[in-house]
């Protein structure tokens, strides 16, 4: 409550309104047995009409009069008594007003205190809610990180198994490849000796012709050439497998991603009929990476592109591009094959999700590729239009 409510100078009109005076004044005039008027502090009538010669009795609450009783015919002693009685009513009303104001202020203060406590409780609840949401977000992030690490560990173990298998195959193929190459070389020398013998044995010309040894020498040389070309191709495949397996290399090394792309193309081999494979490889800086893992990524994406064109049932082109910028290395593998719908695109990186028929895909190719790219601090994005093809865009940042 405002302290001025206690020391203020009340006016009669503030304490009693016209309706209150209509209830009080008539009985008071009847007690006086004379005419009566009630005036405010300034002498203005609040009830009744005072005569010019009327006697006034001041109604003093504290120091200054709050109003006056006026009568021209009342006994002075009775007028004073009526004034004291009316003053008592005024003081009672003033005390009531002050008590009411004090009670209202107390209630208001209590209400404001409750509002303040309520706002504090709301703020505390908001803080706890925010903390709870942050904890939930952290737990979700930790769970997602654990799932990612678990998936990466699974992919790493899978890659290690594939690498060991490729290294074992390369070793096993190298053994027969070595002695077959040696035997073919020896056989070629034998044919050379047969050819030299032809010039020396003029008397055996008839026998030579009857056995058609000229054709045997000519066709044998062609067979040897074909075998040598096949062995060279096998040797290249073995080299690619060894390179793919990363055998004998450290987990991370500086590598040229163009060479990794070319190795992946070489591992895949000749494209299916009706499919063209185009490359547009710009010079790239060396990247610290695991070349074997990235070769698997490239091979998987190229294989998917080839399969997409085959699924479309029409001729098409797979285009492989690379370029470097100030930020890093960009690689795009695009096809004009069957494409993916928005729903398929949204689930493309989910483990074990595949758009192919049952038994023709594992659903791990893109998931594995993304995990390997993320492990190299890179990114992979897919853009696809149904019936128009798909483009896989990879980015690898270059460490300063």
KEDREN-37124 format. One record per residue: x, y, z of N, C-alpha, C, O in turn; residue number from 1. Coordinates in steps of 0.1 Angstrom, whole numbers, m for minus. Each point is the difference from the previous one (the first is absolute). Layout:
! KEDREN-37124
n.u;n.v;n.w;ca.u;ca.v;ca.w;c.u;c.v;c.w;o.u;o.v;o.w;nuza
X;Y;Z;X;Y;Z;X;Y;Z;X;Y;Z;NUM
...
This chain:
! KEDREN-37124
n.u;n.v;n.w;ca.u;ca.v;ca.w;c.u;c.v;c.w;o.u;o.v;o.w;nuza
8;m12;0;m8;12;0;9;12;0;11;0;6;1
m16;11;m12;7;13;m1;m1;6;14;m11;1;5;2
22;4;1;0;6;13;m8;13;1;m5;4;10;3
2;2;m22;m8;12;0;m14;m2;3;m7;10;3;4
2;m23;m3;m13;m3;4;m2;3;15;m12;1;5;5
23;m1;3;m1;2;14;0;15;4;m7;4;9;6
16;3;m16;2;14;4;m7;10;m9;2;12;1;7
m11;m17;m10;m7;9;m9;m11;7;7;m5;m4;10;8
1;15;m16;m12;8;5;m12;m4;m7;m2;3;m12;9
m6;m11;18;m12;m5;m6;m11;11;m2;m1;9;8;10
m6;m9;m19;m11;9;m2;m13;m8;2;m1;m12;m2;11
m9;20;7;m12;m6;3;m6;m8;m12;m6;m11;1;12
7;18;m13;m6;m6;m12;7;m13;m4;m6;m9;m7;13
19;7;12;7;m12;m3;m5;m12;9;1;m11;m4;14
m5;15;16;m4;m11;9;m15;m4;m1;m3;m11;1;15
m6;21;m4;m14;m3;m2;m4;6;m13;1;12;m3;16
m7;m21;m6;m5;5;m12;m14;5;2;m5;0;11;17
m2;4;m22;m13;6;1;m10;m10;6;m9;4;8;18
9;m16;m12;m9;m10;5;2;m3;15;m10;m1;7;19
23;1;m3;2;m1;15;m6;11;8;m6;m1;10;20
8;13;m16;m5;12;7;m15;0;1;m6;5;9;21
m1;m10;m20;m14;m1;0;m5;m9;11;m11;2;5;22
19;m12;0;m4;m9;10;3;6;14;m8;m2;10;23
19;10;m9;4;6;13;m6;13;3;m5;2;12;24
4;7;m21;m4;14;3;m15;1;5;m1;7;10;25
m9;m13;m16;m13;1;6;m2;m4;14;m6;8;8;26
11;m19;m3;m1;m3;14;8;10;9;m5;3;11;27
16;2;m16;8;9;8;m8;14;1;0;6;11;28
m7;m2;m22;m8;12;1;m12;m2;9;m4;10;7;29
m1;m22;m7;m11;m3;9;4;1;15;m7;5;8;30
19;m10;m5;6;1;14;2;14;4;m3;4;11;31
7;5;m21;3;14;3;m14;7;2;m1;10;8;32
m8;m15;m15;m13;7;0;1;14;m6;m7;9;4;33
15;m8;m14;2;13;m7;5;m3;m14;2;m12;m4;34
m1;23;m4;5;m2;m13;15;m4;0;7;3;10;35
m3;m10;m20;14;m5;0;5;0;m15;m7;m4;m9;36
20;7;8;7;m1;m13;14;m6;3;6;3;10;37
m1;m10;m19;13;m6;1;9;6;m11;m4;m1;m12;38
15;7;16;8;7;m10;14;m7;0;4;m7;9;39
3;8;m21;14;m5;m1;9;10;6;m3;11;5;40
16;m14;m6;10;8;6;0;15;m5;3;9;7;41
m7;m8;m20;0;14;m6;m13;7;2;m2;11;m5;42
m8;m17;12;m13;6;2;m10;m4;m10;m11;5;1;43
14;m13;m10;m10;m3;m11;m9;m11;6;4;m9;7;44
m17;11;m9;m10;m9;6;1;m14;m6;0;m2;m12;45
0;m8;20;m1;m14;m4;m14;m6;2;m4;m9;m7;46
m3;15;17;m14;m4;3;m7;11;7;5;7;9;47
m17;m3;m14;m7;11;5;4;13;m5;10;1;m7;48
m17;10;10;3;13;m4;1;9;12;m10;3;7;49
22;1;m3;2;8;12;m5;15;m2;1;6;m11;50
m6;0;22;m4;14;m1;13;8;2;10;m4;5;51
m12;17;m10;12;8;1;5;3;14;12;1;2;52
m21;m1;8;3;3;14;2;m13;8;1;1;12;53
1;m13;m19;1;m12;7;13;m1;8;10;5;m5;54
m11;m12;16;11;m2;8;7;m13;m5;m6;m10;m4;55
20;10;4;7;m11;m5;8;m7;12;5;6;9;56
m5;m20;m10;8;m7;9;10;m9;m8;m4;m8;m8;57
17;11;11;11;m7;m7;0;m14;3;m1;m4;12;58
4;m5;m22;2;m14;2;15;m3;m2;4;m2;m11;59
3;2;22;15;m1;m1;4;m15;3;m3;m6;10;60
10;1;m20;5;m14;1;14;0;7;2;m7;9;61
7;15;m15;14;0;5;3;14;5;m1;4;12;62
4;5;m22;3;14;3;m10;9;m7;m5;9;5;63
4;m12;m18;m9;8;m9;m14;m5;0;m1;m12;1;64
m9;21;m2;m14;m5;m2;m1;m8;m12;5;3;m11;65
m13;m14;12;m4;m8;m12;m12;5;m6;m3;m2;m12;66
m6;10;20;m12;5;m5;m7;8;11;6;2;11;67
m19;1;m13;m7;8;10;m15;m5;1;m5;m4;m10;68
m1;6;22;m14;m1;2;m5;14;1;6;8;8;69
m16;m4;m15;m6;13;1;m15;0;3;m7;m8;m5;70
3;17;15;m14;1;3;m3;15;5;8;6;7;71
m19;m1;m11;m4;13;4;m9;1;13;m1;10;6;72
m4;m22;m3;m10;0;11;4;m10;11;m7;m1;11;73
17;m7;m12;4;m10;9;6;6;13;7;10;m1;74
m9;m17;12;6;4;12;15;m2;m1;4;m11;m5;75
5;21;9;15;m2;m2;5;m12;6;9;m7;m5;76
m14;4;17;5;m12;8;m3;m13;m8;8;m9;m1;77
m21;9;m4;m4;m12;m8;8;m1;m13;3;m11;m5;78
m1;23;m1;8;0;m12;14;m5;2;5;m8;m9;79
1;11;20;14;m5;3;m1;m15;3;9;m8;m5;80
m20;3;12;m1;m14;2;m2;m8;m13;6;m10;m2;81
m14;16;m6;m2;m6;m14;13;0;m7;3;m10;m8;82
5;21;9;13;0;m7;10;m10;5;7;m7;m8;83
m7;4;22;8;m10;5;m4;m14;m4;8;m9;m4;84
m21;7;3;m5;m13;m4;3;m2;m15;5;m11;m4;85
m7;21;m4;4;m1;m15;15;m2;m2;4;m7;m9;86
4;14;18;14;m1;m1;4;m15;3;9;m5;m6;87
m16;m1;16;3;m14;3;m3;m9;m11;8;m9;m3;88
m19;12;m4;m3;m8;m12;11;2;m11;4;m10;m6;89
0;22;5;11;3;m11;13;m8;4;6;m6;m9;90
m3;7;22;13;m7;4;m1;m15;m2;9;m7;m4;91
m21;2;8;m2;m14;m2;1;m4;m15;6;m10;m4;92
m12;18;m4;1;m3;m15;14;1;m5;5;m8;m8;93
3;19;13;13;1;m4;9;m12;5;8;m5;m8;94
m10;1;20;7;m12;5;m3;m12;m8;8;m8;m4;95
m21;7;0;m4;m12;m8;7;1;m14;4;m10;m5;96
m4;22;0;7;2;m13;14;m4;1;6;m7;m9;97
1;12;19;14;m3;2;3;m15;2;9;m6;m5;98
m18;0;14;1;m15;2;m2;m8;m13;7;m10;m2;99
m17;15;m5;m3;m7;m13;12;1;m10;4;m10;m6;100
2;22;6;11;2;m9;12;m8;5;7;m6;m8;101
m5;5;21;11;m8;5;m2;m15;m3;9;m6;m4;102
m22;2;6;m2;m14;m4;2;m3;m15;5;m10;m3;103
m10;20;m5;2;m2;m14;14;0;m4;5;m8;m9;104
3;17;16;15;0;m3;6;m14;4;9;m5;m7;105
m13;0;19;6;m12;4;m4;m12;m9;8;m8;m4;106
m21;8;m1;m4;m10;m9;8;2;m13;4;m10;m6;107
m3;22;1;7;3;m12;15;m5;1;5;m6;m9;108
1;9;21;14;m4;2;1;m15;0;9;m6;m6;109
m19;0;13;0;m15;0;m1;m5;m14;6;m10;m4;110
m16;16;m4;m2;m4;m14;13;2;m8;3;m9;m8;111
3;20;10;12;3;m8;11;m10;4;8;m5;m8;112
m7;2;21;10;m10;5;m3;m14;m7;9;m7;m4;113
m22;4;4;m4;m13;m6;3;0;m15;5;m10;m5;114
m7;22;m1;3;0;m15;15;m1;m2;5;m7;m9;115
3;14;18;14;m1;m1;5;m15;2;9;m5;m7;116
m15;m1;17;4;m14;3;m4;m9;m12;7;m9;m4;117
m19;12;m1;m5;m8;m12;9;2;m12;4;m10;m7;118
1;23;5;9;2;m11;13;m7;2;6;m5;m9;119
m1;5;22;12;m7;3;m1;m15;m3;9;m6;m5;120
m21;1;10;m2;m14;m3;m1;m4;m15;5;m10;m4;121
m11;19;m3;m1;m2;m15;14;1;m6;3;m8;m9;122
5;18;14;14;1;m5;8;m13;3;7;m5;m8;123
m9;0;21;7;m12;4;m4;m12;m8;8;m8;m4;124
m22;7;2;m5;m11;m8;5;1;m15;4;m10;m5;125
m3;22;0;6;2;m14;14;m4;0;5;m7;m9;126
3;10;20;14;m4;0;1;m15;1;8;m6;m7;127
m16;0;15;1;m14;2;m5;m7;m13;6;m10;m4;128
m16;16;m3;m5;m6;m12;11;1;m11;3;m9;m8;129
4;21;7;11;2;m9;11;m10;3;6;m6;m9;130
m3;5;22;11;m10;4;m4;m14;m4;9;m7;m5;131
m22;4;7;m4;m14;m4;1;m2;m15;5;m10;m4;132
m9;20;m4;1;m1;m14;14;m1;m5;4;m8;m9;133
5;16;16;14;0;m4;6;m14;4;8;m6;m8;134
m12;0;19;5;m13;4;m5;m10;m10;7;m9;m4;135
m20;10;0;m5;m10;m9;7;2;m14;3;m11;m6;136
0;23;2;7;2;m12;14;m6;1;5;m6;m10;137
2;8;21;13;m5;2;0;m16;0;8;m6;m6;138
m18;1;13;m1;m15;0;m3;m5;m14;6;m10;m4;139
m15;17;m3;m3;m4;m14;12;1;m9;3;m9;m8;140
5;20;10;12;2;m8;11;m11;4;6;m6;m9;141
m5;2;22;9;m10;4;m4;m14;m6;8;m7;m5;142
m21;5;6;m5;m13;m6;2;m1;m15;5;m10;m5;143
m8;22;m2;3;0;m14;15;m2;m3;4;m6;m10;144
4;13;18;15;m2;m2;4;m14;2;9;m5;m7;145
m14;m1;18;3;m14;2;m4;m9;m11;7;m9;m5;146
m20;12;0;m4;m8;m12;8;2;m12;3;m10;m7;147
1;22;5;9;3;m12;13;m7;2;6;m6;m10;148
0;7;22;13;m7;2;m1;m15;m1;9;m7;m6;149
m20;2;11;m2;m14;m1;m2;m5;m15;6;m10;m4;150
m13;19;m3;m2;m3;m15;14;1;m7;3;m8;m9;151
5;18;13;13;2;m6;9;m12;3;8;m4;m8;152
m9;0;21;8;m12;4;m4;m12;m8;9;m8;m4;153
m22;6;2;m5;m11;m8;6;1;m14;4;m10;m6;154
m5;22;0;4;2;m14;16;m2;m1;5;m6;m9;155
2;11;20;14;m2;0;4;m15;0;9;m4;m7;156
m16;m3;16;3;m15;0;m4;m6;m13;7;m9;m5;157
m18;13;m1;m4;m5;m13;10;3;m10;4;m9;m8;158
1;21;8;10;4;m10;13;m8;2;7;m4;m9;159
m4;2;22;13;m8;3;m2;m14;m6;10;m5;m5;160
m22;m1;7;m2;m13;m5;1;m1;m15;6;m9;m6;161
m12;20;m1;1;0;m14;14;2;m5;4;m6;m9;162
3;14;16;14;3;m3;9;m13;1;8;m3;m8;163
m11;m5;19;7;m12;2;m3;m10;m11;8;m7;m5;164
m21;7;2;m5;m9;m11;7;3;m13;5;m8;m7;165
m5;22;4;7;4;m13;14;m3;0;6;m5;m10;166
1;7;22;15;m3;0;2;m15;m2;10;m4;m6;167
m19;m4;13;2;m15;m2;m2;m4;m14;7;m8;m5;168
m18;13;m1;m2;m3;m14;11;4;m9;5;m7;m9;169
1;19;11;11;5;m8;12;m9;2;7;m4;m10;170
m5;m1;22;12;m8;2;m2;m14;m6;9;m5;m7;171
m21;0;8;m3;m13;m6;0;0;m15;5;m9;m7;172
m10;20;1;0;1;m15;15;2;m5;3;m5;m10;173
5;12;18;14;3;m4;8;m13;m2;8;m1;m9;174
m11;m9;18;8;m12;m1;m2;m7;m14;10;m2;m7;175
m22;m2;3;m1;m6;m13;3;9;m11;5;m4;m11;176
m8;17;13;4;10;m11;15;m1;m3;4;2;m11;177
4;m3;22;14;0;m2;5;m12;m9;7;1;m9;178
m12;m13;13;5;m12;m7;m6;m1;m14;6;m5;m9;179
m19;10;7;m6;0;m13;8;9;m9;2;m3;m12;180
1;15;17;8;9;m8;14;m6;m4;4;2;m11;181
2;m8;21;13;m6;m3;m1;m11;m10;8;m2;m9;182
m19;m7;10;m2;m11;m10;m2;5;m14;5;m5;m9;183
m14;16;8;m2;5;m13;12;6;m6;2;m1;m12;184
7;7;20;12;6;m5;9;m12;m6;6;2;m10;185
m6;m13;18;8;m11;m5;m6;m6;m13;8;m4;m9;186
m21;3;9;m6;m5;m12;2;8;m12;2;m5;m11;187
m1;19;13;3;9;m11;14;m3;m6;3;0;m12;188
6;m2;22;14;m3;m5;0;m13;m8;8;m2;m9;189
m16;m8;13;0;m13;m7;m6;3;m14;6;m6;m10;190
m16;14;8;m5;3;m13;10;7;m8;1;m3;m12;191
7;11;18;11;7;m8;10;m10;m5;5;2;m11;192
m2;m12;19;9;m10;m5;m6;m8;m11;8;m4;m10;193
m21;1;10;m7;m7;m11;2;8;m12;2;m5;m11;194
m4;18;12;1;9;m12;14;0;m6;2;0;m12;195
8;0;21;14;0;m4;3;m14;m7;7;0;m10;196
m13;m10;15;2;m14;m6;m5;0;m14;5;m8;m8;197
m16;15;5;m5;m1;m13;10;5;m11;0;m6;m11;198
8;15;14;10;4;m10;11;m10;m2;7;1;m10;199
m4;m9;20;11;m9;m1;m4;m14;m6;9;m6;m6;200
m21;2;7;m4;m13;m6;m7;2;m13;m12;m2;m1;201
20;4;m9;m6;2;m14;m6;m13;m5;m10;m1;m7;202
17;m11;12;m5;m12;m5;m13;m4;6;m7;m9;m5;203
4;14;16;m13;m3;7;m11;9;m4;m10;1;8;204
11;5;m19;m10;10;m4;m14;m6;m2;m10;6;4;205
10;m18;m10;m12;m7;m2;m7;m3;13;m12;2;2;206
19;m8;7;m5;m3;13;m5;12;8;m10;0;6;207
18;11;m8;m4;13;7;m14;5;m5;m8;4;7;208
7;m5;m21;m12;4;m6;m12;m9;4;m11;5;2;209
13;m18;m2;m11;m9;3;m5;2;14;m12;m2;3;210
21;5;7;m4;3;14;m5;14;2;m5;4;10;211
5;4;m21;m5;14;1;7;8;11;m7;7;8;212
20;m9;m6;7;6;11;1;15;m2;2;7;10;213
m3;m2;m22;0;15;m2;m12;6;7;1;10;7;214
m13;m16;m9;m12;5;7;1;m1;15;m4;9;8;215
10;m21;m3;2;m2;14;9;11;6;m3;6;11;216
14;m3;m18;9;11;5;m8;13;0;1;8;10;217
m8;m5;m21;m7;13;0;m11;1;10;m1;10;8;218
m7;m20;m7;m11;0;9;5;m1;15;m6;6;9;219
17;m14;m7;6;m1;13;4;14;5;m1;3;12;220
8;5;m21;4;13;4;m12;9;4;1;7;10;221
m12;m8;m18;m12;8;4;m6;m5;13;m4;8;8;222
4;m21;m6;m5;m5;13;8;5;12;m5;3;10;223
18;m3;m12;9;5;10;m2;15;3;0;4;11;224
m2;3;m22;m3;14;2;m13;3;7;m1;8;9;225
m9;m16;m12;m13;1;7;2;m4;15;m5;7;9;226
12;m18;m7;2;m4;14;8;11;8;m3;3;12;227
13;3;m19;8;10;7;m9;12;3;1;6;11;228
m10;m2;m20;m9;11;3;m9;m3;11;m3;8;9;229
m2;m21;m9;m9;m4;12;8;0;13;m6;5;10;230
18;m10;m10;8;0;12;3;15;5;0;3;12;231
2;6;m22;2;14;4;m12;6;6;1;7;10;232
m13;m11;m15;m12;5;6;m2;m6;14;m4;7;9;233
7;m20;m7;m1;m6;13;10;7;9;m3;3;12;234
15;0;m17;10;7;9;m5;13;4;2;5;11;235
m9;2;m20;m5;14;3;m11;m2;11;m1;9;9;236
m8;m19;m11;m10;m2;10;5;m3;14;m4;5;10;237
15;m13;m10;6;m4;13;6;13;6;m1;2;12;238
8;6;m20;5;13;5;m10;9;5;1;6;11;239
m13;m6;m18;m11;8;5;m5;m5;13;m3;7;10;240
2;m21;m9;m5;m6;13;10;3;11;m5;4;12;241
17;m5;m14;10;4;10;m1;14;4;1;4;12;242
m2;5;m22;m2;14;3;m13;2;8;0;8;9;243
m10;m14;m13;m13;1;6;0;m5;15;m6;6;9;244
14;m16;m7;0;m6;14;9;8;9;0;m1;12;245
8;10;m18;9;9;8;11;m8;7;5;4;10;246
m2;m16;m16;10;m9;7;14;7;0;4;5;m10;247
1;m5;22;14;5;1;1;15;1;11;6;m1;248
m23;1;2;0;15;1;m4;4;13;m8;m7;7;249
12;19;m3;m6;6;13;m14;3;m2;m5;3;m11;250
m3;m2;22;m14;3;m1;m3;14;m7;m10;1;m7;251
19;8;10;m2;14;m6;13;3;m8;11;m1;6;252
m13;6;m18;12;5;m8;m5;10;m10;m12;2;m2;253
22;5;m3;m4;10;m10;m3;m7;m14;9;m8;m4;254
m20;11;m1;m4;m7;m12;m6;10;m10;m6;10;4;255
6;m14;m17;m7;7;m11;m13;m6;m2;m1;m12;m4;256
m10;19;6;m13;m6;m1;m4;m3;m15;m8;m9;m2;257
15;15;m7;m2;m4;m14;5;m14;m2;m6;m8;m7;258
18;5;13;5;m14;m2;m10;m9;7;m1;m12;m5;259
m5;16;16;m9;m9;7;m13;m3;m9;m5;m11;0;260
1;22;m7;m12;m1;m9;4;m10;m11;m8;m8;m4;261
20;10;m2;4;m9;m11;1;m14;4;m3;m9;m7;262
8;7;20;1;m14;5;m14;m6;1;m2;m12;m3;263
m7;20;8;m14;m5;2;m6;m4;m13;m7;m10;m2;264
9;19;m9;m5;m3;m13;7;m13;m5;m7;m9;m6;265
20;7;8;7;m12;m4;m5;m12;7;m2;m11;m7;266
m1;12;20;m6;m12;7;m13;m4;m6;m3;m12;m1;267
m6;22;m2;m13;m3;m5;1;m7;m14;m8;m9;m3;268
18;13;m5;2;m6;m13;m9;6;m11;m4;12;1;269
2;m19;m11;m8;5;m12;m14;2;3;m7;m8;6;270
1;20;m9;m14;3;3;m9;m9;m7;4;m6;m11;271
m16;4;15;m10;m8;m7;m3;6;m13;3;12;m3;272
m9;m20;m6;m3;4;m13;m10;12;0;m10;m1;8;273
12;11;m16;m9;12;0;3;10;10;m7;10;1;274
18;m12;7;3;10;10;14;6;m3;10;m8;m2;275
m9;21;2;13;7;m2;5;5;13;m8;4;9;276
21;m5;m7;7;5;12;9;11;m4;10;m2;m7;277
m13;14;11;8;12;m3;6;6;12;m6;m1;11;278
18;6;m12;8;6;11;5;13;m4;4;3;m11;279
m5;7;20;5;13;m2;7;4;13;m6;6;9;280
18;m10;m8;8;1;13;10;12;m1;9;0;m8;281
m11;10;16;9;11;1;11;m3;10;m2;m8;9;282
13;15;m11;11;m3;10;m4;3;14;m7;10;3;283
11;m19;7;m5;2;14;13;0;9;10;m6;m3;284
m11;13;14;11;m1;10;m1;m13;7;m10;m7;0;285
21;3;6;0;m12;8;m9;2;12;m1;10;6;286
m5;m22;m2;m9;0;12;5;m10;9;2;m12;m4;287
m2;15;17;4;m9;11;m13;m9;2;m10;5;5;288
11;m18;m9;m12;m8;1;4;m15;1;12;m3;0;289
m22;m5;0;1;m15;m1;m4;m3;m14;m11;m2;m3;290
21;0;m6;m3;m2;m14;m9;m12;m3;m9;0;m8;291
11;m11;16;m8;m12;m2;m14;2;3;m9;m4;m8;292
6;12;18;m14;2;4;m7;9;m11;m11;m2;m4;293
18;13;0;m6;9;m10;m2;m8;m13;m9;3;m8;294
18;m12;4;m2;m7;m12;m13;m8;1;m7;m2;m10;295
4;m4;22;m12;m7;1;m12;9;m2;m10;m4;m6;296
11;16;12;m11;10;m2;m2;3;m14;m12;m1;m5;297
22;4;m3;m1;3;m14;m5;m12;m8;m9;2;m8;298
14;m14;11;m5;m12;m7;m15;m2;3;m7;m4;m10;299
3;6;22;m14;m2;3;m9;10;m7;m10;m4;m5;300
14;16;5;m8;11;m7;m1;m3;m15;m10;2;m6;301
22;m5;0;0;m3;m14;m9;m12;m4;m7;0;m9;302
8;m10;18;m7;m12;m3;m15;3;2;m8;m5;m8;303
4;13;17;m14;4;1;m5;8;m12;m11;m2;m5;304
20;11;0;m4;7;m12;m2;m9;m12;m9;2;m8;305
18;m12;6;m1;m9;m11;m13;m8;1;m7;m2;m9;306
4;m2;22;m13;m8;2;m12;8;m3;m10;m5;m5;307
11;18;9;m12;9;m2;m3;1;m15;m12;1;m4;308
22;0;m5;m2;1;m14;m6;m14;m5;m9;0;m9;309
14;m11;14;m5;m13;m4;m15;m1;4;m8;m5;m7;310
5;10;19;m14;m1;5;m9;9;m9;m12;m4;m1;311
17;14;m5;m8;9;m8;m3;m7;m13;m10;4;m7;312
18;m14;3;m3;m8;m12;3;8;m13;m7;m2;m10;313
16;12;10;4;7;m12;15;4;1;6;m1;11;314
0;4;m22;14;5;0;1;12;9;m9;8;1;315
21;m7;5;2;12;8;15;2;3;9;m7;m6;316
m6;18;14;14;4;2;2;2;15;m8;6;7;317
19;m11;m2;5;3;13;12;10;m1;10;m4;m7;318
m11;15;13;10;10;m1;7;2;13;m7;2;10;319
20;m2;m10;8;1;13;8;13;m2;8;1;m9;320
m10;8;19;7;13;m1;7;3;13;m4;m4;11;321
16;11;m12;7;4;12;5;14;m2;4;4;m12;322
m3;4;22;6;13;0;4;5;14;m5;m6;10;323
13;15;m10;5;6;13;m3;14;1;m1;8;m9;324
m2;m4;22;m3;14;3;9;4;12;7;m8;5;325
m9;21;m1;8;4;12;m4;m7;12;8;m2;9;326
m21;m3;m8;m5;m7;12;4;m15;0;3;m5;11;327
m3;m1;m23;3;m14;0;m2;m6;m14;1;6;m10;328
m3;m19;11;m2;m8;m13;m14;m4;m2;m7;m5;10;329
2;7;m22;m14;m4;m4;0;m11;m10;8;1;m10;330
m16;m11;13;m1;m11;m9;m15;m3;m3;m8;0;9;331
4;m1;m22;m14;m3;m4;0;m12;m8;8;m2;m10;332
m17;m7;13;m3;m12;m7;m15;0;m4;m9;m1;8;333
6;4;m21;m13;2;m5;m4;m11;m10;8;m4;m8;334
m21;1;8;m5;m9;m10;m14;5;m5;m6;9;7;335
2;m14;m18;m13;4;m6;m9;m12;0;m8;m3;m9;336
8;m4;21;m7;m13;1;m14;2;5;m7;10;m2;337
2;m20;10;m14;0;4;m3;11;11;m12;4;1;338
22;0;7;m3;11;10;m7;m6;12;m3;m12;0;339
1;21;9;m7;m4;13;m11;10;3;1;12;m3;340
m12;m17;9;m11;9;5;5;8;12;10;m4;7;341
m17;14;m3;3;7;13;0;m9;12;9;1;9;342
m18;m10;m8;m1;m9;11;12;m10;0;6;m2;11;343
m2;m2;m23;12;m9;0;13;8;3;9;m5;7;344
m9;17;m12;12;9;3;2;2;14;11;1;6;345
m23;1;2;1;3;14;6;m11;8;5;2;11;346
m7;m15;m16;5;m11;7;12;m7;m6;4;m11;3;347
3;18;m13;10;m6;m8;12;m4;9;7;m10;m3;348
m4;18;14;12;m3;8;m3;m9;12;8;m3;8;349
m21;m2;m7;m3;m9;11;6;m13;m2;0;m6;m11;350
6;0;22;6;m14;m2;m11;m10;m4;m11;0;6;351
15;m9;m15;m9;m11;m4;m12;5;m9;m9;m8;m2;352
9;20;m1;m11;5;m9;4;0;m15;11;5;m3;353
m18;m12;m5;3;m1;m14;m12;2;m9;m11;m4;4;354
13;10;m16;m11;1;m9;m1;m11;m10;m9;m1;m8;355
18;m9;9;0;m11;m9;m8;m11;6;m4;0;11;356
2;m10;m20;m8;m12;4;7;m8;10;12;1;2;357
m19;m9;5;6;m9;11;10;m9;m6;m2;m6;m11;358
14;6;17;10;m9;m5;10;6;m9;10;m6;m3;359
m13;19;m1;9;6;m10;8;12;6;9;6;m6;360
m12;m3;19;7;11;7;0;m2;15;m9;m5;5;361
20;9;1;1;m1;15;m5;12;7;m3;m1;12;362
3;13;m18;m4;12;6;10;6;9;m2;9;8;363
15;m13;m10;11;5;8;10;9;m8;8;6;6;364
m10;m5;m19;10;7;m8;0;15;3;11;5;4;365
m22;2;m4;0;14;3;2;3;14;7;10;4;366
m12;m19;5;2;2;14;15;m1;4;6;8;7;367
1;m18;m13;14;m1;2;8;12;m6;9;5;6;368
m13;m1;m18;6;11;m7;m1;13;9;10;7;1;369
m22;m5;4;m1;13;8;9;m1;13;6;10;3;370
m6;m22;3;8;m1;12;15;2;m3;7;6;8;371
m2;m11;m19;14;2;m4;3;14;m3;10;6;4;372
m19;1;m11;2;14;m3;m1;8;12;9;9;2;373
m18;m11;7;0;7;13;12;m2;8;5;9;7;374
1;m22;m7;12;m2;7;12;8;m6;10;2;7;375
m11;2;m19;10;9;m6;m4;15;1;6;8;m7;376
m15;m5;16;m5;13;2;m6;7;m12;0;12;m2;377
m5;m21;m7;m6;5;m12;m15;0;0;m6;m2;11;378
m1;4;m22;m14;m1;m1;m4;m6;m13;8;0;m10;379
m20;m6;10;m5;m6;m12;m15;3;m1;m7;0;9;380
3;4;m21;m14;4;m3;m5;m6;m12;8;m3;m10;381
m21;0;10;m6;m7;m12;m11;10;m5;m8;5;7;382
8;m4;m20;m11;8;m7;m5;m10;m11;7;m5;m8;383
m21;3;8;m5;m9;m9;m14;4;m5;m8;6;7;384
5;m9;m19;m13;2;m6;m5;m13;m7;7;m6;m8;385
m19;2;12;m5;m13;m6;0;0;m15;m5;9;m6;386
11;m19;0;1;m1;m14;11;8;m7;2;m1;m12;387
5;10;20;10;9;m6;14;m3;5;9;4;m6;388
m8;m11;17;14;m4;5;3;5;13;m8;7;7;389
20;m10;m2;4;4;13;15;5;0;8;m5;m8;390
m5;15;16;13;5;1;5;m1;15;m7;5;9;391
18;m11;m7;6;m1;13;12;10;1;9;0;m9;392
m10;9;18;10;11;2;8;m2;13;m6;m1;10;393
19;m1;m11;8;m2;11;10;12;2;5;6;m10;394
m3;m2;22;9;11;3;10;m5;11;m4;m6;11;395
17;9;m13;10;m3;10;8;12;3;6;6;m9;396
m6;m1;21;7;12;4;15;m2;0;5;m11;3;397
3;21;m8;14;m2;0;6;6;13;m3;12;3;398
10;m20;5;5;5;12;11;11;m2;8;m1;m10;399
m8;12;18;10;10;m3;14;m4;3;9;7;m1;400
